Amino acid sequence: MKKQHIIGSLIVIILAGILTPSIAAAFVSIDTSGASPQTTGSIIINGQPAIADAGTYQQIEERILKATVRFYIETWVVNAGDAGYDIDYSSGHGTVKDGRYLVTHNHFNVPLSIRPRDGEPELYTTLILANSRGEILYKGPLSDFELAWEDPETVVIAHQDDGFFEELGFESADFKEWSSVPLEAGMEVAQVDWDGTTTRVDWATVQEVSVHDGTPRLVLADDVTIGASGGGIFWQGVHIANNWRQVQQFDGSGTLINAVTTVALNSAEVGDG
């Protein structure tokens, strides 16, 4: 999507997962008045080989989808003698690494390590895993997973069994730490998105490579659908980042004039760990 300069426009930031009151409260209004976006420690690295042909694009997309997981996390509570009922829900996408790990975003509605305390009702948290077509392949307790690594905008969870995701039919993607990839504005990357039913791969243009509050990230000229959070960003088929948030810009009449996605680049621990 092309950049446009509008005086007094509205910027809306959307975490690309489930829209909750806590997330809605984070929406902000900013007067852009022709000002350029400010970044911290901008980094441009030259050189990005072109992908050869349409057949190569298709092969890359197929590999990405085979390594992409759609997940749903449900938390419900049971009081003594009472039936259970849902208390929270979260969802997103992630990418399989080394057969055991799932790399995704970190803005869940449901804590990954929720535990009941003495005197409180019993809490249960269930993880549901589906493939890119929406076929449910697993439903089980979140306690079968552990938090393997966490960055400011990325988490890695691990199943207790090696090869868990491969047994479900997923393949593992290749990963790289962000500074080992020749990133620059204008290059093209593959981005996982969905239509609410089927997961797909889009090709997005990089608008900006920068570091913000210590986190390296890209701004992509493509907006994603709510629920695509955690979906992978791939450079020549290699995972380098995950969808983190969407930024929408509206004019004075409320018409959408620009939408981009901010994605969190892989740290050394995520990319090479």
Sequence and secondary structure as in RCSB ss.txt:
>XXXX:A:sequence
MKKQHIIGSLIVIILAGILTPSIAAAFVSIDTSGASPQTTGSIIINGQPAIADAGTYQQIEERILKATVRFYIET
WVVNAGDAGYDIDYSSGHGTVKDGRYLVTHNHFNVPLSIRPRDGEPELYTTLILANSRGEILYKGPLSDFELAWE
DPETVVIAHQDDGFFEELGFESADFKEWSSVPLEAGMEVAQVDWDGTTTRVDWATVQEVSVHDGTPRLVLADDVT
IGASGGGIFWQGVHIANNWRQVQQFDGSGTLINAVTTVALNSAEVGDG
>XXXX:A:secstr
      TT EEEEEESS   HHHHTT      TT     BS            HHHHHHHHHHHHHTEEEEEEEE
EEE TTS  EEEEEEEEEEEEETTTEEEE S  SS TT    TTS EEEEEEEEE TT  EEEEEEGGGEEEEEE
ETTEEEEEESSTTHHHHTT    EE  GGGS   TT EEEEEEE SSSEEEEEEEEEEEEEETTEEEEEES    
TT TT EEEETTEEEEEEEEEEEEE TTS EEEEEEEEEE  HHHHT 
